[in-house]
Every structure is written in C-alpha cells, then in structure tokens.
Amino acid sequence: MDYEKNIKELNQILEKLSSESLTLKDSIELYEKAETIFKNCSEYLSMQTGKVYKIRQELDKYNEELMD
C-alpha cells in the first residue's frame, strides 16, 4: 500500500466533492471510494503503530538487560 498516494487521492476526492457540481450518483460513488481509501489507510496506520509498539518493547527489554 502506498499510504501517501492514497492520502493524495483522498484529498482529490474531497476537493471534487466540495467544489464540483456532481450528480448524486457520482457523489455517492466518490464518497464510497473515499470511505474505502480511508478505511485502508486507517488499517495501515494501525498495523504500523503495532509494529512501532513492538519495536519499542524490544528496545526497552534490551535496555533493561544492559542495565542488569
């Protein structure tokens, strides 16, 4: 997943939704696409946060071992 690319696309969709005169059908399709992108980005960030937390735990454990 390219997080930055998805955020850029999400911003483009939001701009279209707020500035263009769209049909209801087009607006709903864009909204659904934005919702999917947002969900994917949220899941990605959650996974990355979990990885950072795990690394932090390992570093803390390593530091404790050095102190003993």
N, CA, C and O atoms as a DFTB+ gen file, in Angstrom:
272 C
 N C O
     1  1       0.834      -1.186       0.000
     2  2       0.000       0.000       0.000
     3  2       0.875       1.243       0.000
     4  3       1.825       1.345       0.775
     5  1       0.557       2.161      -0.848
     6  2       1.277       3.433      -0.882
     7  2       0.425       4.467      -0.140
     8  3      -0.470       5.092      -0.710
     9  1       0.730       4.622       1.135
    10  2      -0.072       5.483       2.006
    11  2      -0.168       6.910       1.468
    12  3      -1.255       7.484       1.414
    13  1       0.968       7.480       1.071
    14  2       0.986       8.862       0.605
    15  2       0.141       9.034      -0.661
    16  3      -0.551      10.039      -0.818
    17  1       0.201       8.054      -1.554
    18  2      -0.599       8.103      -2.779
    19  2      -2.088       8.064      -2.446
    20  3      -2.882       8.795      -3.038
    21  1      -2.459       7.215      -1.504
    22  2      -3.865       7.118      -1.098
    23  2      -4.358       8.396      -0.437
    24  3      -5.491       8.819      -0.670
    25  1      -3.524       9.007       0.376
    26  2      -3.920      10.271       1.009
    27  2      -4.111      11.356      -0.044
    28  3      -5.047      12.151       0.036
    29  1      -3.225      11.383      -1.024
    30  2      -3.349      12.357      -2.107
    31  2      -4.659      12.141      -2.872
    32  3      -5.375      13.096      -3.174
    33  1      -4.961      10.875      -3.181
    34  2      -6.205      10.567      -3.880
    35  2      -7.418      10.925      -3.035
    36  3      -8.411      11.435      -3.554
    37  1      -7.343      10.664      -1.751
    38  2      -8.433      11.018      -0.846
    39  2      -8.668      12.527      -0.846
    40  3      -9.811      12.981      -0.883
    41  1      -7.592      13.297      -0.803
    42  2      -7.726      14.760      -0.852
    43  2      -8.333      15.231      -2.169
    44  3      -9.132      16.167      -2.183
    45  1      -7.962      14.593      -3.270
    46  2      -8.536      14.956      -4.566
    47  2     -10.036      14.670      -4.603
    48  3     -10.815      15.463      -5.133
    49  1     -10.425      13.552      -4.045
    50  2     -11.850      13.210      -3.984
    51  2     -12.595      14.233      -3.144
    52  3     -13.667      14.696      -3.533
    53  1     -12.041      14.585      -2.003
    54  2     -12.700      15.558      -1.136
    55  2     -12.837      16.915      -1.817
    56  3     -13.852      17.591      -1.656
    57  1     -11.824      17.312      -2.573
    58  2     -11.910      18.564      -3.322
    59  2     -13.027      18.497      -4.351
    60  3     -13.795      19.448      -4.494
    61  1     -13.125      17.386      -5.066
    62  2     -14.182      17.229      -6.064
    63  2     -15.553      17.292      -5.417
    64  3     -16.462      17.950      -5.924
    65  1     -15.694      16.603      -4.294
    66  2     -16.979      16.581      -3.608
    67  2     -17.395      17.960      -3.108
    68  3     -18.583      18.276      -3.068
    69  1     -16.430      18.766      -2.734
    70  2     -16.776      20.067      -2.170
    71  2     -16.818      21.195      -3.195
    72  3     -17.421      22.236      -2.935
    73  1     -16.190      21.010      -4.356
    74  2     -16.107      22.138      -5.278
    75  2     -16.812      21.928      -6.611
    76  3     -17.117      22.904      -7.296
    77  1     -17.075      20.714      -6.991
    78  2     -17.686      20.461      -8.296
    79  2     -19.181      20.206      -8.163
    80  3     -19.675      19.748      -7.133
    81  1     -19.867      20.516      -9.233
    82  2     -21.286      20.199      -9.306
    83  2     -21.414      18.788      -9.859
    84  3     -21.267      18.565     -11.061
    85  1     -21.684      17.857      -8.987
    86  2     -21.745      16.448      -9.357
    87  2     -23.168      15.928      -9.252
    88  3     -23.990      16.448      -8.497
    89  1     -23.433      14.894     -10.026
    90  2     -24.723      14.233      -9.875
    91  2     -24.718      13.485      -8.541
    92  3     -23.666      13.224      -7.957
    93  1     -25.885      13.158      -8.092
    94  2     -25.994      12.406      -6.845
    95  2     -25.271      11.067      -6.975
    96  3     -24.579      10.639      -6.051
    97  1     -25.429      10.414      -8.111
    98  2     -24.784       9.135      -8.342
    99  2     -23.262       9.275      -8.269
   100  3     -22.598       8.480      -7.603
   101  1     -22.709      10.283      -8.952
   102  2     -21.264      10.499      -8.926
   103  2     -20.774      10.843      -7.523
   104  3     -19.709      10.395      -7.101
   105  1     -21.549      11.631      -6.819
   106  2     -21.175      11.996      -5.447
   107  2     -21.127      10.773      -4.547
   108  3     -20.209      10.623      -3.740
   109  1     -22.106       9.911      -4.686
   110  2     -22.151       8.692      -3.866
   111  2     -20.981       7.781      -4.209
   112  3     -20.354       7.213      -3.314
   113  1     -20.683       7.637      -5.496
   114  2     -19.553       6.793      -5.903
   115  2     -18.228       7.333      -5.353
   116  3     -17.390       6.571      -4.870
   117  1     -18.054       8.648      -5.432
   118  2     -16.831       9.245      -4.889
   119  2     -16.762       9.083      -3.378
   120  3     -15.696       8.806      -2.827
   121  1     -17.888       9.253      -2.713
   122  2     -17.941       9.096      -1.264
   123  2     -17.561       7.668      -0.868
   124  3     -16.782       7.458       0.062
   125  1     -18.123       6.690      -1.589
   126  2     -17.814       5.293      -1.288
   127  2     -16.339       4.988      -1.530
   128  3     -15.719       4.256      -0.759
   129  1     -15.779       5.550      -2.599
   130  2     -14.357       5.355      -2.876
   131  2     -13.515       5.977      -1.760
   132  3     -12.544       5.376      -1.298
   133  1     -13.888       7.175      -1.334
   134  2     -13.169       7.850      -0.247
   135  2     -13.261       7.046       1.039
   136  3     -12.287       6.940       1.785
   137  1     -14.416       6.490       1.293
   138  2     -14.610       5.689       2.506
   139  2     -13.702       4.457       2.486
   140  3     -13.121       4.105       3.512
   141  1     -13.575       3.806       1.340
   142  2     -12.709       2.646       1.200
   143  2     -11.243       3.024       1.398
   144  3     -10.505       2.330       2.098
   145  1     -10.830       4.122       0.781
   146  2      -9.452       4.582       0.929
   147  2      -9.167       4.920       2.390
   148  3      -8.117       4.558       2.922
   149  1     -10.096       5.611       3.034
   150  2      -9.919       5.984       4.433
   151  2      -9.782       4.745       5.314
   152  3      -8.931       4.697       6.202
   153  1     -10.627       3.744       5.061
   154  2     -10.569       2.504       5.840
   155  2      -9.213       1.823       5.646
   156  3      -8.600       1.369       6.612
   157  1      -8.749       1.752       4.402
   158  2      -7.455       1.125       4.123
   159  2      -6.316       1.878       4.799
   160  3      -5.409       1.260       5.356
   161  1      -6.355       3.193       4.755
   162  2      -5.311       3.999       5.399
   163  2      -5.338       3.812       6.913
   164  3      -4.287       3.717       7.547
   165  1      -6.518       3.760       7.484
   166  2      -6.642       3.552       8.934
   167  2      -6.081       2.204       9.347
   168  3      -5.374       2.100      10.348
   169  1      -6.397       1.168       8.573
   170  2      -5.878      -0.168       8.873
   171  2      -4.354      -0.193       8.745
   172  3      -3.665      -0.797       9.567
   173  1      -3.844       0.460       7.721
   174  2      -2.397       0.522       7.509
   175  2      -1.716       1.218       8.687
   176  3      -0.712       0.732       9.207
   177  1      -2.268       2.357       9.103
   178  2      -1.684       3.087      10.233
   179  2      -1.743       2.264      11.513
   180  3      -0.816       2.298      12.322
   181  1      -2.816       1.535      11.694
   182  2      -2.941       0.688      12.879
   183  2      -1.863      -0.394      12.876
   184  3      -1.252      -0.667      13.909
   185  1      -1.630      -1.008      11.716
   186  2      -0.581      -2.027      11.618
   187  2       0.793      -1.423      11.890
   188  3       1.611      -2.029      12.583
   189  1       1.047      -0.254      11.360
   190  2       2.349       0.381      11.555
   191  2       2.544       0.780      13.009
   192  3       3.648       0.680      13.543
   193  1       1.483       1.227      13.642
   194  2       1.555       1.577      15.055
   195  2       1.895       0.344      15.879
   196  3       2.693       0.416      16.814
   197  1       1.291      -0.783      15.532
   198  2       1.589      -2.036      16.220
   199  2       3.051      -2.435      16.055
   200  3       3.678      -2.915      16.999
   201  1       3.591      -2.237      14.854
   202  2       5.000      -2.554      14.613
   203  2       5.915      -1.664      15.447
   204  3       6.895      -2.135      16.024
   205  1       5.586      -0.373      15.506
   206  2       6.397       0.562      16.290
   207  2       6.323       0.189      17.770
   208  3       7.339       0.225      18.465
   209  1       5.149      -0.165      18.255
   210  2       4.981      -0.562      19.650
   211  2       5.825      -1.794      19.965
   212  3       6.469      -1.860      21.011
   213  1       5.819      -2.775      19.049
   214  2       6.602      -3.987      19.259
   215  2       8.101      -3.682      19.288
   216  3       8.828      -4.204      20.133
   217  1       8.553      -2.842      18.371
   218  2       9.969      -2.454      18.361
   219  2      10.325      -1.737      19.648
   220  3      11.390      -1.965      20.220
   221  1       9.436      -0.872      20.101
   222  2       9.681      -0.133      21.348
   223  2       9.805      -1.086      22.530
   224  3      10.669      -0.904      23.388
   225  1       8.956      -2.089      22.579
   226  2       9.027      -3.079      23.656
   227  2      10.355      -3.829      23.617
   228  3      10.976      -4.066      24.653
   229  1      10.784      -4.201      22.409
   230  2      12.047      -4.916      22.274
   231  2      13.229      -4.039      22.704
   232  3      14.163      -4.521      23.344
   233  1      13.185      -2.773      22.354
   234  2      14.251      -1.852      22.764
   235  2      14.262      -1.654      24.281
   236  3      15.325      -1.607      24.899
   237  1      13.080      -1.540      24.869
   238  2      13.005      -1.397      26.325
   239  2      13.569      -2.632      27.023
   240  3      14.293      -2.524      28.013
   241  1      13.224      -3.817      26.488
   242  2      13.736      -5.067      27.059
   243  2      15.257      -5.126      26.930
   244  3      15.952      -5.521      27.866
   245  1      15.759      -4.736      25.776
   246  2      17.205      -4.722      25.550
   247  2      17.896      -3.760      26.513
   248  3      18.937      -4.090      27.081
   249  1      17.326      -2.584      26.696
   250  2      17.888      -1.601      27.624
   251  2      17.899      -2.115      29.063
   252  3      18.853      -1.878      29.804
   253  1      16.836      -2.818      29.455
   254  2      16.781      -3.384      30.806
   255  2      17.876      -4.415      30.995
   256  3      18.496      -4.481      32.057
   257  1      18.116      -5.220      29.971
   258  2      19.168      -6.230      30.047
   259  2      20.541      -5.581      30.176
   260  3      21.407      -6.094      30.884
   261  1      20.742      -4.463      29.499
   262  2      22.017      -3.758      29.600
   263  2      22.234      -3.177      30.991
   264  3      23.369      -3.095      31.461
   265  1      21.164      -2.777      31.643
   266  2      21.255      -2.180      32.962
   267  2      21.536      -3.218      34.043
   268  3      22.083      -2.887      35.095
   269  1      21.166      -4.466      33.790
   270  2      21.382      -5.525      34.808
   271  2      22.817      -5.918      34.915
   272  3      23.161      -6.786      35.716
